[in-house]
């Protein structure tokens, strides 16, 4: 067996075994990268250390901790709650209204934090008890909330877009703009799916609130609604970069939570910082570990091997994208979104570009596919969050998410067949 083939076998088998025994993903990437280095004859602890540092040594990656901090501040400072209350004031009274509240709140919150886990936790903590009390089917409700949470990586600002842009040297601002229309389409798809799921169920309806009450709820959410306008508007006009936008988002959320809403004191702020630091450490360790594995994958010339396999499809861009998306759907059942981007994006993007596919469109599809993986069993990180917050068995949440998972796969297929749905609005927004 050649050193390259041995390295590839070590990577594939090693990752499967280490994930199977429940090892931390970042550590698994470091160990498999070290095994590949040994197989290729490049074993050097200094080289491994240099790649670990290189994996997080990026100015653009500074956006990640600040977006994480902004999401934690939103939840602790009442910003997320006011968004949900506003949505409930407008549509909460209609049949199945709490589901539409979840969808609307998910779209609005996605335009502020960019974190699927933070948004899902906030939605589940507030809405699931209300749904349980009003007799909604819990597993379907939990599946809807999990599905709404994964809109966060698509609508800007988005941490996965930052990671993808840094990893593949793609414009982060363009990636942000590319996610606006697909994110809204995902929200519309959930509305249709929720309506179909509940068509045979008897659910309570409420009395519409007076217009004055609705306007009051909207006024209370004013500062929250202003946040995406500032972030997206600032990037679109060139006032600040995506990295600087993350800082602006965190500072703005802190100001609103502490000075406007006055729901967060020093003790609360300490807890927010601790949670943000922990989540940041998880993401950054993944980036560092993936850099080790990616470097060894490059030394093993595995991208050329993959190019040889897919080279026949270069003349048919849609078929190439379809094959790549099927592969990523399968990968998403085992890998989380961040390691999927870090490991496979640098390998697949050059092939797509060679076929004449817009790299920003590839990035949007890559992140969308990885986001779908967050609600795809058996890993399904977001499914675990909903199950934990809602105190539900994981298998019940998995059953409840199926109709919405099918909807997302249909949307993904639609984007493959008609890439203009993504590229045309992107060209206009640019």
C-alpha positions in Angstrom: 0.0 0.0 0.0 1.3 3.4 -0.9 1.9 6.0 1.8 -0.9 8.2 0.3 -3.4 5.3 0.4 -2.3 4.4 3.9 -2.8 8.0 5.0 -6.3 8.0 3.5 -7.2 4.8 5.2 -5.9 6.1 8.6 -8.1 9.2 8.2 -11.3 7.5 7.2 -11.0 4.5 9.6 -9.6 6.6 12.4 -12.4 9.2 12.3 -15.0 6.5 12.3 -13.5 4.6 15.2 -12.8 7.7 17.3 -16.3 9.2 16.7 -17.8 5.8 17.4 -16.2 5.7 20.9 -17.4 9.2 21.6 -14.1 11.1 21.4 -14.2 14.9 21.1 -14.3 15.8 17.4 -11.4 18.3 17.5 -9.1 15.8 19.3 -10.1 13.1 16.8 -9.0 15.4 14.0 -5.7 16.0 15.7 -5.0 12.3 16.2 -6.0 11.3 12.7 -3.9 14.1 11.3 -0.9 12.9 13.4 -1.5 9.3 12.1 -1.5 10.6 8.5 1.7 12.5 9.2 3.4 9.3 10.4 2.1 7.4 7.3 3.5 10.1 5.0 6.8 10.3 6.7 6.2 13.8 7.9 6.0 13.1 11.7 7.2 16.2 13.5 5.6 17.5 16.7 6.7 21.0 15.7 4.9 20.7 12.4 1.7 19.6 14.2 2.0 22.5 16.7 2.5 25.0 13.8 -0.6 23.8 12.1 -2.6 23.9 15.3 -1.7 27.6 15.7 -2.2 28.3 12.0 -5.8 26.9 12.2 -6.9 29.8 14.5 -4.4 32.5 13.4 -6.8 34.5 11.3 -8.2 38.0 11.7 -11.5 37.0 10.1 -12.0 34.3 12.7 -12.2 37.0 15.3 -15.8 37.3 14.2 -16.6 33.9 15.7 -16.2 34.7 19.4 -17.9 38.1 19.0 -21.0 36.6 17.2 -21.1 33.9 19.9 -21.0 36.6 22.6 -23.7 38.6 20.8 -26.0 35.5 20.8 -25.5 34.9 24.5 -26.1 38.6 25.3 -29.4 38.4 23.2 -30.7 35.5 25.2 -29.6 36.9 28.6 -30.7 40.4 28.0 -34.3 39.8 26.9 -33.7 40.6 23.2 -34.7 37.1 22.0 -37.7 37.1 24.3 -39.0 40.3 22.9 -38.7 39.0 19.4 -40.8 36.0 20.3 -43.4 38.2 22.1 -43.7 40.4 19.1 -44.3 37.4 16.8 -46.8 36.0 19.2 -48.7 39.3 19.3 -49.2 39.3 15.5 -49.8 35.6 14.7 -50.2 33.7 18.0 -54.0 33.7 17.9 -54.4 31.8 14.7 -54.8 28.0 14.5 -51.3 26.5 15.1 -50.2 30.1 15.8 -47.3 29.1 18.2 -45.7 27.3 15.3 -45.8 30.3 13.1 -44.5 32.3 16.0 -41.5 29.9 16.2 -40.8 30.3 12.5 -41.1 34.0 12.5 -38.9 34.4 15.6 -36.4 32.0 14.1 -36.0 34.1 11.0 -35.7 37.3 12.9 -33.2 35.9 15.5 -31.2 34.3 12.7 -30.5 37.9 11.4 -28.9 38.8 14.7 -26.8 35.9 16.2 -25.8 33.5 13.4 -25.7 30.6 15.9 -28.0 27.7 15.4 -27.5 26.4 18.9 -28.1 29.7 20.7 -31.3 30.4 18.7 -32.6 26.9 19.1 -32.0 26.9 22.9 -33.9 30.3 23.2 -36.8 29.2 21.1 -37.1 25.8 22.8 -36.9 27.3 26.3 -39.7 29.8 25.7 -42.0 28.2 23.3 -42.0 24.4 24.1 -43.6 24.9 27.5 -46.3 27.1 25.9 -46.9 24.5 23.2 -47.1 21.7 25.8 -49.7 23.7 27.8 -51.9 24.4 24.8 -52.0 20.8 23.6 -49.6 20.9 20.6 -48.1 17.6 19.5 -44.8 17.9 21.3 -42.5 15.9 19.0 -43.7 17.8 16.0 -43.3 21.1 17.9 -39.8 20.2 18.9 -39.0 19.2 15.3 -40.3 22.5 14.1 -38.2 24.5 16.6 -35.1 22.5 15.7 -35.7 23.1 12.0 -36.2 26.8 12.6 -33.0 27.0 14.5 -30.9 26.0 11.6 -31.9 29.0 9.6 -29.4 30.9 11.7 -26.3 29.7 9.7 -27.9 30.9 6.5 -29.3 34.4 7.1 -26.5 36.9 7.9 -24.6 37.3 10.1 -23.5 33.7 10.0 -20.5 32.1 11.8 -20.3 29.1 9.4 -20.0 31.6 6.5 -17.1 33.3 8.3 -15.4 29.9 8.8 -16.1 28.9 5.2 -14.8 32.2 3.9 -11.6 31.9 5.9 -11.1 28.3 4.9 -11.6 28.8 1.2 -10.6 32.4 0.8 -14.1 33.4 -0.4 -15.6 36.8 0.2 -17.4 36.7 3.5 -19.5 39.7 2.7 -20.7 38.0 -0.5 -21.5 34.8 1.4 -23.5 36.9 3.9 -25.5 38.5 1.1 -26.1 35.1 -0.6 -27.9 33.8 2.4 -30.7 36.3 2.6 -33.1 34.9 0.0 -32.4 31.2 0.7 -33.0 31.9 4.4 -36.4 33.5 3.7 -37.2 30.5 1.4 -36.4 28.1 4.2 -38.8 30.0 6.5 -41.5 29.9 3.9 -40.9 26.2 3.4 -41.4 25.6 7.1 -44.7 27.5 7.1 -46.0 25.3 4.3 -44.8 22.1 6.1 -46.3 23.2 9.4 -49.6 23.9 7.8 -49.7 20.5 6.2 -48.6 18.7 9.3 -51.4 20.2 11.4 -54.2 20.0 8.9 -55.9 17.1 10.6 -55.3 18.2 14.2 -57.7 20.2 16.4 -55.7 23.0 17.9 -56.9 26.0 19.9 -57.3 29.4 18.4 -57.2 32.6 20.4 -58.6 36.1 20.2 -56.6 38.5 18.1 -55.0 41.2 20.1 -56.0 44.8 19.6 -53.8 46.7 17.2 -52.5 48.9 20.0 -51.3 45.8 21.9 -49.5 44.5 18.8 -47.9 47.9 18.2 -46.7 47.9 21.8 -45.1 44.5 21.4 -43.4 45.7 18.2 -42.2 48.8 19.9 -40.7 46.7 22.7 -38.8 44.8 20.1 -37.6 47.9 18.3 -34.0 47.7 19.5 -33.8 44.1 18.6 -35.2 44.7 15.1 -32.6 47.5 14.6 -29.7 45.2 15.2 -29.8 43.3 11.8 -30.3 46.7 10.0 -27.2 48.0 11.5 -25.1 44.9 10.9 -26.2 44.2 7.3 -26.4 47.9 6.4 -23.0 48.6 7.8 -21.4 45.7 5.8 -23.3 46.6 2.6 -22.2 50.2 2.7 -18.6 49.4 3.6 -18.7 51.0 7.0 -17.2 47.9 8.6 -16.0 44.5 7.6 -17.7 41.2 8.7 -15.2 40.9 11.5 -15.9 44.4 12.7 -19.6 43.7 12.3 -19.3 41.0 14.9 -17.8 43.4 17.4 -20.6 45.9 16.6 -23.2 43.2 17.2 -21.7 42.2 20.6 -21.3 45.8 21.8 -24.9 46.7 20.6 -26.4 43.7 22.3 -24.5 44.5 25.5 -25.8 48.1 25.4 -29.4 47.1 24.7 -29.4 44.4 27.4 -27.8 46.5 30.1 -28.8 50.1 29.4 -32.1 49.9 27.5 -33.8 46.7 28.7 -31.9 46.7 32.0 -32.3 43.0 32.4 -28.6 42.1 32.8 -26.4 42.9 35.8 -22.7 42.2 36.4 -23.4 38.7 37.8 -25.4 37.9 34.6 -22.6 39.3 32.4 -20.0 37.1 34.0 -22.1 34.0 33.2 -22.6 35.2 29.6 -18.8 35.6 29.2 -18.2 32.2 30.6 -20.7 30.5 28.3 -19.3 32.5 25.3 -15.8 31.6 26.2 -16.6 27.9 26.4 -18.4 27.8 23.1 -15.6 29.8 21.4 -13.1 27.4 22.7 -15.0 24.5 21.2 -15.2 26.2 17.8 -11.6 27.3 17.8 -10.3 23.9 18.9 -12.2 22.4 15.9 -10.6 25.0 13.6 -7.1 24.1 15.0 -7.6 20.4 14.8 -9.1 20.5 11.3 -6.1 22.5 10.1 -3.8 19.6 11.1 -6.0 17.1 9.2 -6.4 19.4 6.2 -2.7 19.9 5.9 -2.0 16.2 5.9 -4.8 15.7 3.4 -3.1 18.2 1.1 0.3 16.5 1.5 -1.3 13.1 0.6 -2.7 14.8 -2.6 -6.2 13.5 -1.8 -7.8 16.5 -3.6 -6.2 15.3 -6.8 -7.7 11.8 -6.2 -11.1 13.3 -5.6 -10.7 15.4 -8.7 -10.0 12.3 -10.7 -13.2 10.7 -9.4 -15.3 13.7 -10.1 -13.4 14.9 -13.2 -15.9 13.4 -15.6 -18.6 15.6 -14.2 -16.8 18.9 -14.7 -18.6 19.3 -18.0 -22.0 19.0 -16.3 -22.1 21.5 -13.4 -25.6 20.6 -12.2 -24.8 16.9 -12.0 -21.5 17.7 -10.3 -23.4 19.8 -7.7 -26.0 17.1 -7.2 -23.3 14.4 -6.6 -21.5 16.8 -4.1 -24.7 17.5 -2.3 -25.6 13.8 -1.9 -22.1 13.2 -0.6 -22.4 16.1 1.9 -25.9 14.9 3.1 -24.3 11.5 3.9 -21.3 13.2 5.6 -23.7 15.5 7.6 -25.2 12.4 9.3 -21.9 11.8 11.0 -20.0 15.2 11.1 -21.1 18.5 12.6 -21.3 21.6 10.4 -17.9 23.2 11.4 -15.7 20.1 10.8 -17.5 19.4 7.6 -16.6 22.9 6.3 -13.0 22.7 7.5 -12.3 19.3 6.1 -14.2 19.1 2.8 -14.7 22.7 1.6 -11.0 23.2 0.5 -11.1 19.9 -1.3 -14.5 20.3 -3.1 -14.4 24.0 -4.0 -11.6 23.8 -6.6 -13.5 21.1 -8.5 -16.6 23.2 -8.6 -14.7 26.3 -9.7 -13.1 24.2 -12.5 -16.6 23.4 -13.6 -17.5 27.1 -13.8 -19.7 27.2 -10.7 -19.8 30.4 -8.7 -17.7 29.9 -5.6 -20.2 32.0 -3.5 -23.0 29.8 -4.6 -21.0 26.7 -3.7 -20.4 28.2 -0.3 -24.1 28.8 0.3 -24.9 25.3 -0.8 -22.1 23.9 1.4 -23.3 25.7 4.5 -27.0 24.9 3.8 -26.2 21.2 3.5 -24.1 21.3 6.7 -26.9 23.1 8.5 -29.4 20.4 7.4 -26.9 17.9 8.9 -27.5 19.6 12.3 -31.0 18.1 12.3 -30.1 14.8 10.7 -29.7 11.8 13.0 -27.7 10.1 14.4 -25.5 13.1 15.4 -27.9 16.0 14.9 -26.5 18.6 17.4 -29.5 20.8 17.3 -31.8 17.8 17.9 -29.9 17.1 21.1 -30.3 20.8 22.2 -34.1 20.6 21.7 -34.3 17.3 23.5 -32.3 18.6 26.4 -34.0 21.9 26.8 -37.5 20.4 26.3 -36.7 17.3 28.4 -37.9 15.0 25.6 -36.5 11.6 24.4 -34.2 12.1 21.4 -36.1 9.6 19.3 -39.3 11.6 19.7 -37.6 14.7 18.4 -36.1 12.8 15.5 -39.6 11.6 14.5 -41.0 15.1 14.8 -38.3 16.7 12.6 -38.8 14.4 9.6 -41.5 16.4 7.7 -39.3 19.6 8.0 -36.1 17.7 7.1 -37.9 16.5 3.9 -38.9 20.1 3.2 -35.3 21.3 3.5 -34.0 18.5 1.3 -36.6 19.6 -1.3 -35.3 23.2 -1.1 -31.8 22.0 -1.5 -32.7 20.0 -4.6 -34.5 23.1 -5.9 -31.3 25.2 -5.5 -29.3 22.5 -7.3 -31.7 22.4 -10.3 -32.2 26.2 -10.4 -29.0 27.9 -9.1 -30.4 31.3 -10.3 -32.6 31.3 -7.2 -29.4 32.0 -5.3 -27.2 33.7 -7.8 -29.7 36.2 -9.3 -30.7 37.9 -5.9 -27.0 37.8 -5.0 -26.0 39.7 -8.2 -28.7 42.3 -7.4 -27.7 42.7 -3.8 -24.1 43.1 -4.8 
